[in-house]
Amino acid sequence: LAGRAHPEADEALDEYNADIRQLYAQQAWPEVHQNWRDGFQQFLELGAAIPADVLHNSVRYPWLHGYALVDVLKGSYEHQHEHFIPLTARYG
């Protein structure tokens, strides 16, 4: 990440997406999709294991700037869903 914009910065989006595309370009879609599913399932399981009082606490983790872990889970779900629909429509 040295010398690069923060991954969440708008100006870095195309660069990081290009890196991701390059990383997976040589793999077959079923393999990429399965790896994504496995990783996202693990992410959801980890989120489900967090106690509700921790999950909804918006001050516990100051680096989240007022967001709670549940917001991170929701945002990640929405982001994954945003990409999942066009990818599955394109590659099956």
N, C-alpha and C positions, 0 to 999 in steps of 0.2 A: 504494500500500500504506500510505501515511501514515494513521495512526489506526486501522488495521485489525489484526486478529490475524494472526499468521504463517499463511501458507497451509496449513501442515501441522498446525496446532492444531485439535483437535476442535471447539472452539467456532466456528471459521471455516468449517467444511466446508459447511454449508448456504448460507452467504453466497456462497462462491466457486462452488459448484455452480449457484446461481441466476444468478450473473453469466455463467457459461458457457452455461446454457440460454437466457438472454436474447440473448446474442451470436449464437447459431445458430438461434434460433426462426423467423426468416423465411426460412431457406434450406431447400431441399428435401433430404430424407434422402439421396438418392444423392450430392448434392454434398458434404454434410457427411461422409458415409462415405468418399468418395474423398479428401477433404482429410486426414481422419484417417489413412487407409491410407498416403497419400504421406508424411506427416510421420512416422508411426511406422516406416515402412520406412527412411527416412533415419536415424532414431534408431538402428535396429538395425544399419544399415550402418556408422555411425560407431562403434558399440560393437564391431563385428567388426574394425575397423581398429586398435583399441587392442592393443598387445602384451600377451601373457598375463601377463608379470611385472608390468606396470602394472595390468592389469585386476584381479588378485587381491591387490594390495598394500593391506592394511588400515590402514597408517600413512602412506601417501604424501599423503593429502588429509585434514588434521586436521579440517576442517569436516564431514567425514562421520562423525565420532565413532566411529572403530573399524570402520566399514564400508568395504568395497572397492567399486570401481566395478562389479564384477560383481554386487554386492548391489543397486545402484541399477538396473542393467539388469533383474535378476530381479524386483525390486519393481515396476518400471514395467510389465513384461510382465504380471505377475499383476494389477495394477490395471486395465490396459487390457482384459485378458481378462474380468475381473469385470464390466465395463460392456458389453463387446462382445456377450456372450451375450444378455442381456435386450434390448438395443437391436436386434439383428438379429432376434430372435424377434418383437419388436413392429413393426418397420418393414420387415423383409425384407432 
